[in-house]
Amino acid sequence: MMNRRQLLGAGIGAGATLASAAMAQTRFRDLPEAASTESPYTQVPERPGVGPDYNPVVTLNGWSLPFRMNGNVKEFHLVAEPVERIMADGMIARLWGYNGQSTGPTIEAVEGERVRIYVTNRLPEHTSVHWHGLILPSGMDGVGGLSHPGIPPGKTFVYEFDLTKSGTFMYHPHADEMVQMAMGMMGLFIVHPRDPEFMPVDRDFAFLLAAYDIDPGTYIPRVAEMTDFNLWTFNSRIFPDIDPLVAAKGDRVRVRVGNLTMTNHPVHMHGYDFEVTCTDGGWVRPEARWPEVTIDIPVGAMRAYEFDAVHEGDWALHCHKSHHTMNAMGHELPTVIGADKRRLTEMVRRQQPGYMPMGTAGMADMGEMSMEIPENTIPMMTGWGPHGPLEMGGMFTVMKVREGIEAGDYSDPGWYENPPGTQAYEWTGELPDHASNTSPKTLLTPRGGVRLG
Ligand SMILES: [Cu+2]
């Protein structure tokens, strides 16, 4: 039966109160109980008490689905249903997901195991579950109408197959996909190697890239959007409320990132170079890897990268498309850099005394000001670090590497204190003369051109 500690795990993040993960009562006596959680915080799973052993992944702002062993078969119960996801403090999205959350819980099992996954549909329309990247019988592939009939509302279907290989996979509907994926239906499926000594790591993080189009002041994604999304998320959370990834100095760390949005995401991590060690196609042989600091994650694909956490510090981890590290407000703003808005400001202030013009010297002022914004949205650029505003949003978090963090401790260690002499500082001495193009010293090419030969 299910292990409650395994279900609860541990909450992380400063002030993170772990909402109780309640076992939902189910009317299906013979089914595994359908666990559910209201918490949007990272819940660290414990090692499994039954079945083959493995080192669980830590799903960023997510959790792993409890299972039960039925003989040699590992049984899970997924429930497709409407959910409320707290994307950040002050922003709730009404999505569709699995077992109380979007993104759905991570399914974890071991290479060679047989899994039986009950899928109950509590949506108002039919659904199906496609097991992205897994090698399985055609009739278990979850393409509604092709592999099997769609799962009607109120019904439960059973998927059952052997896990023929280890790796990082995903699950999502293959029925009314445009709506169901735009509403947040997706999750990770991790198959651990049968041999625990195969590519072991100390910390194994996983998250999905998901995008939404939710107008400020509203709660439900616009599902017909093809390109112009305004909320770019790690596991349906946005900066500044994505949990940090915490590692002890010296740990071997793996980060698995899957992309189920409609565009590619170049995921960049500061402070390290690293190597791609796994795709949704399988593990990458050591001789086939190359160093990177940014990994472009294609649509409908997954990449895992690994590194030795030898550099202490707070290292930004983010999508490198700068509009993907912004939240929903004001993407339609005109560019007014350099414009003189003084006269306009005077005119507007006669009607509206508090009016502040913005953007004439860049948009950094938006990260510092507390403007009035509609209910249920958060600012476009926000977040404070130890040295001032971060001016970020969306797909941004921090990899925090510290000396002396205990194994299994994922709690936020706070901000990194740069050792004396290792932080950029203001120059207060004399500045040398500014060299410009008019300086004879910069005229390296003689006027009249260079004579060759
Ligand atoms: Cu991106």
Residues whose N, C-alpha, C, O or C-beta is under 5 A from the ligand:
A	BS01	CU	N264 H265 P266 C319 K321 H324
